[in-house]
Amino acid sequence: MRMSRKDLTGRVEDLEAQVAALTARVEEAAVLNQRFAELLDVVTELLPAADTEKVERYVDELGS
């Protein structure tokens, strides 16, 4: 099925919008991941050494 130039242009514009939206979501996720990592660092510093192992296990579980 052959698409007209107008249809192709519309399709490209749609795909560019989708890429822009996905890029924004990836950037937002990166910021949230950074904030979460910083929060985990603070929690780890505040917990006694015995509880640090629990936090590390929890973080490991998040990664899997």
Secondary structure, DSSP 8 states (H G I E B T S, - for coil): ----HHHHHHHHHHHHHHHHHHHHHHHHHHHHHHHHHHHHHHHHHHS-HHHHHHHHHHHHHHH-
